Amino acid sequence: MNHAVKRFGAAVICILLAVMVTPNVFAGGEKEQNPSEVKIGFMSSLTGTFAGVAEAQRRAFIYGVEKVNNEGGLNMPWGKVKLSPVTNDDEAKLDIGNQRFRDMINQGTFAVSGGVWNPLSTALNEESKVSPVVYVTGYVPAIDVFKKGIPSDCTFSAAFTPWTLGYLNGQSIIQELGKKKIYFLSRNDSWGQTIYEGLEAAVKDFGGEIVGFDGVNLGTSDFSAIINKVLNSDAEVFLFCQFGGDAIACAKQAYDMGLSRKCLLYNSYITNIVAGGLPREALDGLYGLAYFYWDSSNPRVKEFSDGYSKRWNEPPDAYGGSEYVALEITLRGAEKAGSFDPVKISEALKTQSVETIKGAIRFREDHQPIIDEASFLVRGKGAASATGQFDYFQVLKSYGGEGILPSLSYMGY
């Protein structure tokens, strides 16, 4: 009897040890082969300078998850699978962002999207190598993420890098707006530096000139000294790459100091949040690039915009659109893979295009997205031309295709 009990106890211990050391079916903690529900993560800078934009992303993520669940769930080989959202705030800080990203993986999320603060993308790309999880940035990530040998197998993006942003800024200013002399205000991090590199390439290709350059730190609130420099220059365009609250402060001060009477004002990457934070007279004639604009005849965009507006009582922001595309990429990848294994999803995304509100998106060897309508040149509307509270922009032109991305040789391939 005692021997039998001992043998039984030993067997139980062996089983428990086996369970403890057996790896999960995929990194993210999901142990079921055919789950009926899975956790999916979102993280962005919900506090600080970017809080308004990040909240617009969070709403797009929640709306997208609710839409899938209201339709019964994702279409997987074993049936419908519902989504359980997990959200977090990176506070635009590397240490906090890294830790909270790991926390979501430990909670069992198979994928994470979102983000605003450009430098964090490099760190999270490295995290997704340590514990494979599908990481699709819902914003413009650092260019280093996609250079040869750097991208995780599971890292992708809904948008291009800041290099493309700077290149399109220069191209649109020179070709569409007919201006050549540009004064550029950078931000002292990878965001501003890489936009400037793309701008330099565009100036070389299209024949413009950078007549002034300054850089400020994230969170700068007083731009008056720099605006005075622009006023005393021969610039035809003041191009500033500030984002979120910083962009609102810069644009408003430039207007208040009369700079718009001397030259065009152009914000590198603009959103509804910035537009809504400006007086209509300051928004009137302000140019920028936008990833997405809600007022479109495209039926997919209209369906998203209408559904989002019904849920949140306002139309989606450009970064809401970017996050929604990131979520679509993730979910379509899982359906194409027929699995929630991040490695299998990544293989599907590397070899097949996915349908989104932006149309079909496919990924290059460096995991950058190729999108037919990747970004829009927009012009701000004043009170006289706006047809409603959220009628912020006139769309002037779209840009897309592989030609807007830095060459693969530039990326080291």
C-alpha positions in Angstrom: 0.0 0.0 0.0 2.8 2.4 1.0 4.7 1.5 -2.2 1.6 2.1 -4.3 1.1 5.5 -2.7 4.7 6.4 -3.2 4.5 5.4 -6.9 1.3 7.3 -7.4 2.8 10.4 -5.7 5.9 10.2 -7.8 3.8 9.9 -10.9 1.8 13.0 -10.0 5.0 15.0 -9.3 6.4 14.0 -12.8 3.2 15.1 -14.4 3.3 18.4 -12.6 6.9 19.0 -13.5 6.2 18.2 -17.2 3.3 20.7 -17.2 5.6 23.3 -15.6 8.4 23.0 -18.1 6.4 22.3 -21.3 6.4 25.5 -23.4 3.2 27.2 -24.3 1.7 26.5 -27.7 2.9 30.0 -28.6 4.7 32.8 -26.7 1.8 34.9 -25.3 0.6 32.2 -23.0 -2.3 30.7 -24.9 -2.2 27.0 -24.1 -5.3 25.8 -26.0 -4.7 24.5 -29.5 -8.2 25.6 -30.6 -9.3 28.4 -28.3 -12.8 30.0 -28.3 -11.4 33.3 -27.0 -7.9 34.9 -27.3 -6.3 38.0 -25.7 -5.2 40.8 -28.0 -3.2 43.8 -26.8 -3.0 47.5 -27.3 -0.4 49.9 -25.9 0.2 53.6 -26.5 1.1 56.9 -24.8 -2.2 57.5 -23.0 -0.7 60.1 -20.8 1.5 63.1 -21.7 2.1 65.1 -24.9 0.5 62.4 -27.1 -2.5 61.5 -24.9 -5.2 62.8 -27.3 -3.8 60.9 -30.3 -3.3 57.8 -28.2 -6.8 57.9 -26.9 -8.1 58.1 -30.5 -6.0 54.9 -31.2 -7.4 53.2 -28.2 -11.0 53.9 -29.3 -10.3 52.6 -32.8 -8.8 49.4 -31.2 -11.8 48.9 -28.9 -14.3 49.6 -31.7 -12.5 47.1 -33.9 -12.5 44.4 -31.2 -16.2 45.0 -30.5 -17.0 44.8 -34.2 -15.4 41.4 -34.5 -17.1 40.1 -31.4 -20.5 41.4 -32.5 -20.0 39.5 -35.7 -19.4 36.3 -33.8 -15.6 36.4 -33.8 -12.7 35.6 -36.1 -13.1 33.0 -38.7 -10.7 30.2 -37.7 -10.5 26.6 -39.0 -12.2 25.2 -35.8 -14.9 27.9 -35.7 -15.5 31.5 -34.4 -13.0 32.9 -31.9 -13.8 36.0 -29.8 -11.3 38.7 -28.8 -10.5 39.8 -25.2 -8.8 43.2 -25.3 -5.9 44.1 -23.0 -4.8 47.8 -23.0 -1.9 49.6 -21.4 -0.1 53.0 -21.2 3.6 53.2 -22.2 3.7 56.9 -20.9 6.2 57.6 -23.7 9.0 56.1 -21.6 11.3 53.3 -22.6 11.5 51.5 -19.3 7.8 51.6 -18.6 6.9 50.7 -22.2 9.2 47.7 -22.2 7.8 46.4 -18.9 4.2 46.9 -19.8 4.7 45.2 -23.2 6.2 42.2 -21.3 3.3 42.3 -18.9 0.8 41.9 -21.8 2.8 39.0 -23.2 2.8 37.4 -19.8 -1.0 37.8 -19.6 -1.3 35.7 -22.7 -1.8 38.2 -25.6 -0.9 36.7 -29.0 -0.4 40.2 -30.5 0.1 43.9 -29.6 -0.5 47.0 -31.7 -0.7 50.7 -31.0 2.0 53.3 -30.1 2.7 56.9 -30.8 6.2 57.6 -29.5 8.7 56.7 -32.3 11.8 55.7 -30.3 9.9 53.1 -28.3 9.3 51.0 -31.5 13.0 49.9 -31.6 12.9 48.6 -28.0 9.6 46.7 -28.5 10.9 45.1 -31.7 13.7 43.6 -29.6 11.2 42.5 -27.0 9.3 40.6 -29.6 12.4 38.7 -30.4 12.8 37.5 -26.9 9.2 36.4 -26.5 7.6 36.1 -30.0 4.4 38.1 -30.2 2.9 39.7 -33.3 3.8 43.4 -33.0 2.1 45.7 -35.6 2.8 49.4 -35.0 -0.3 51.6 -35.3 1.9 54.6 -36.1 5.2 55.6 -37.8 8.0 53.5 -36.3 11.7 54.2 -36.2 13.5 53.4 -39.4 16.1 51.2 -37.6 13.4 48.6 -36.9 13.4 47.6 -40.5 17.1 47.7 -41.4 18.7 44.5 -42.4 19.2 42.1 -39.5 17.1 44.2 -37.1 13.3 43.4 -37.6 11.8 40.6 -35.5 10.1 38.0 -37.5 6.9 39.1 -35.9 7.3 42.9 -36.3 5.2 44.8 -39.0 3.7 48.2 -39.4 0.5 49.8 -40.6 2.5 52.9 -41.7 5.9 53.8 -43.2 8.9 55.2 -41.4 9.8 58.9 -40.7 12.1 58.8 -43.8 9.1 58.4 -46.1 7.3 61.1 -44.1 10.2 63.5 -44.8 10.5 62.5 -48.4 6.8 63.1 -49.0 6.9 66.4 -47.1 9.6 67.6 -49.5 8.0 66.1 -52.7 4.6 67.7 -51.9 6.1 71.1 -51.0 8.2 71.3 -54.2 5.9 69.5 -56.7 2.4 70.2 -55.5 2.7 73.5 -53.6 5.4 74.9 -55.9 7.7 76.1 -53.1 11.5 75.4 -52.9 12.9 77.2 -49.9 12.2 75.2 -46.7 12.9 76.0 -43.1 12.8 72.8 -41.1 12.1 72.5 -37.4 13.2 69.0 -36.2 12.7 67.1 -32.9 15.7 65.9 -31.1 15.2 62.2 -31.4 15.0 59.5 -34.1 11.6 61.0 -35.3 13.0 64.4 -36.3 16.4 63.1 -37.4 14.9 60.5 -39.8 12.3 63.0 -41.2 15.2 65.3 -42.0 17.1 62.5 -43.8 14.0 61.9 -46.0 13.5 65.6 -46.6 17.2 65.9 -47.7 16.6 63.1 -50.2 13.5 64.8 -51.6 15.3 68.2 -51.9 18.0 66.4 -53.9 15.5 64.6 -56.1 13.1 67.5 -56.8 15.3 70.5 -56.6 14.5 72.4 -53.4 16.6 74.0 -50.7 16.7 73.8 -46.9 17.4 77.4 -45.9 17.2 76.9 -42.1 17.3 74.2 -39.5 16.5 74.0 -35.8 15.8 71.2 -33.4 13.9 71.1 -30.1 13.1 68.5 -27.5 9.9 66.6 -27.1 7.5 68.6 -24.8 8.8 72.1 -25.9 6.1 74.7 -25.4 7.7 78.0 -26.5 8.7 78.2 -30.2 8.9 82.0 -30.4 12.7 82.2 -30.8 12.6 79.8 -33.7 9.6 81.4 -35.4 11.4 84.8 -35.2 14.3 83.1 -37.1 11.9 81.9 -39.8 10.4 85.4 -40.0 13.9 86.8 -40.7 14.7 84.2 -43.3 13.8 83.8 -47.0 11.9 80.6 -46.3 8.8 79.9 -48.4 7.6 77.1 -46.2 8.0 76.5 -42.4 8.0 72.7 -42.1 7.7 71.5 -38.5 7.7 67.9 -37.4 6.2 68.4 -33.9 3.3 66.0 -33.1 0.3 66.0 -30.7 0.3 68.8 -28.1 3.7 70.1 -29.4 2.3 70.6 -32.9 -0.7 72.5 -31.5 1.6 74.9 -29.6 3.9 75.4 -32.6 1.2 76.0 -35.1 -0.7 78.4 -32.9 2.3 80.5 -32.0 3.4 80.6 -35.7 -0.1 81.9 -36.6 -0.2 84.4 -33.7 3.2 85.8 -34.6 2.1 86.4 -38.2 4.3 83.7 -39.9 1.4 82.5 -42.1 1.4 85.9 -43.8 5.0 85.4 -44.8 5.2 81.8 -45.8 3.2 78.5 -45.9 2.9 76.6 -42.6 3.3 72.8 -43.0 3.0 70.2 -40.2 4.9 67.0 -41.2 2.2 64.6 -40.0 -1.1 66.0 -38.9 -4.2 64.6 -37.1 -7.7 65.6 -36.2 -6.5 66.1 -32.7 -4.1 68.8 -33.7 -6.7 70.4 -36.0 -9.3 70.4 -33.3 -6.9 72.0 -30.9 -6.4 75.0 -33.1 -8.6 78.1 -33.7 -10.2 77.8 -37.1 -8.2 80.9 -38.3 -4.9 79.1 -37.4 -6.0 75.9 -39.1 -7.1 77.7 -42.3 -4.3 77.1 -44.9 -2.2 74.9 -42.6 -0.8 72.0 -44.8 0.3 68.6 -43.7 0.4 64.9 -44.5 -2.3 62.6 -43.0 -2.3 58.8 -43.0 -6.1 58.7 -43.0 -9.0 61.1 -43.3 -12.5 60.1 -42.3 -14.5 62.0 -44.9 -14.1 59.7 -47.9 -16.3 58.1 -50.5 -14.3 54.9 -50.2 -16.9 52.4 -48.9 -14.6 50.7 -46.5 -13.4 54.0 -45.0 -17.1 55.2 -44.8 -18.2 52.0 -43.0 -15.4 52.4 -40.4 -15.9 56.1 -40.0 -19.7 55.7 -39.6 -19.3 52.8 -37.1 -16.6 54.6 -35.1 -18.7 57.8 -35.0 -21.7 55.9 -33.8 -19.6 54.4 -31.0 -17.7 57.4 -29.9 -19.8 60.4 -31.1 -17.0 61.8 -33.3 -15.2 60.6 -36.5 -11.9 58.7 -36.3 -8.6 60.6 -36.2 -5.8 59.8 -38.6 -4.0 57.8 -35.9 -7.3 56.1 -35.1 -7.3 55.0 -38.8 -3.7 53.9 -38.5 -4.4 51.8 -35.4 -7.5 50.2 -37.0 -5.4 49.2 -40.0 -2.8 47.7 -37.6 -5.6 45.7 -36.0 -6.9 44.6 -39.4 -3.4 43.4 -40.4 -3.1 41.4 -37.2 -6.5 39.8 -37.5 -6.4 39.0 -41.2 -2.9 37.5 -40.6 -4.3 35.2 -38.0 -7.2 34.1 -40.2 -4.9 33.5 -43.1 -2.5 31.5 -40.9 -5.4 29.6 -39.3 -3.6 29.9 -36.1 -2.7 32.3 -33.2 0.9 31.2 -33.2 2.9 34.4 -33.8 5.4 32.7 -36.0 2.7 31.2 -38.3 0.9 34.6 -38.5 4.2 36.3 -39.4 4.8 33.8 -42.2 1.3 34.5 -43.6 1.9 38.3 -43.5 5.3 37.9 -45.2 3.9 35.9 -48.1 0.3 37.1 -48.6 -1.4 40.5 -48.9 -4.2 41.4 -46.5 -7.3 43.5 -47.1 -7.8 46.6 -45.0 -9.7 49.9 -45.1 -6.6 51.1 -47.0 -7.1 48.4 -49.6 -4.7 45.5 -50.0 -1.4 45.7 -48.0 1.6 43.6 -48.6 5.0 43.7 -46.9 8.4 44.0 -48.4 11.4 42.0 -47.4 12.2 44.5 -44.7 8.6 44.3 -43.3 7.6 47.8 -44.5 4.0 48.0 -45.9 3.3 48.7 -49.5 0.0 50.7 -49.7 -1.6 52.3 -52.8 -2.9 55.2 -50.8 -0.4 55.4 -47.9 -0.8 59.1 -47.1 -2.7 62.3 -48.1 -1.6 65.9 -48.6 -4.2 67.9 -46.8 -5.0 71.6 -46.3 -6.8 72.9 -43.2 -10.2 74.5 -43.5 -11.2 77.8 -42.0 -14.7 78.5 -40.5 -16.0 79.7 -43.9 -15.3 76.5 -45.8 -15.9 73.9 -43.1 -19.3 72.2 -43.3 -19.3 70.9 -39.7 -17.4 70.7 -36.5 -15.2 67.8 -37.7 -14.7 69.0 -41.2 -11.0 69.8 -40.8 -9.3 69.2 -44.0 -9.4 69.3 -47.8 -7.6 66.3 -49.3 -5.4 67.5 -52.2 -3.4 64.4 -53.3 -2.6 60.9 -52.3 0.8 59.1 -52.3 1.5 55.4 -52.2 3.2 52.4 -53.7 6.7 51.1 -53.1 8.3 54.2 -54.6 7.6 56.3 -51.5 9.7 53.9 -49.3 13.5 54.1 -49.0 15.2 51.6 -51.3 16.0 48.1 -50.0 19.7 48.9 -50.7 19.3 52.0 -48.4 18.0 49.7 -45.8 21.0 47.4 -46.2 19.4 44.6 -48.2 
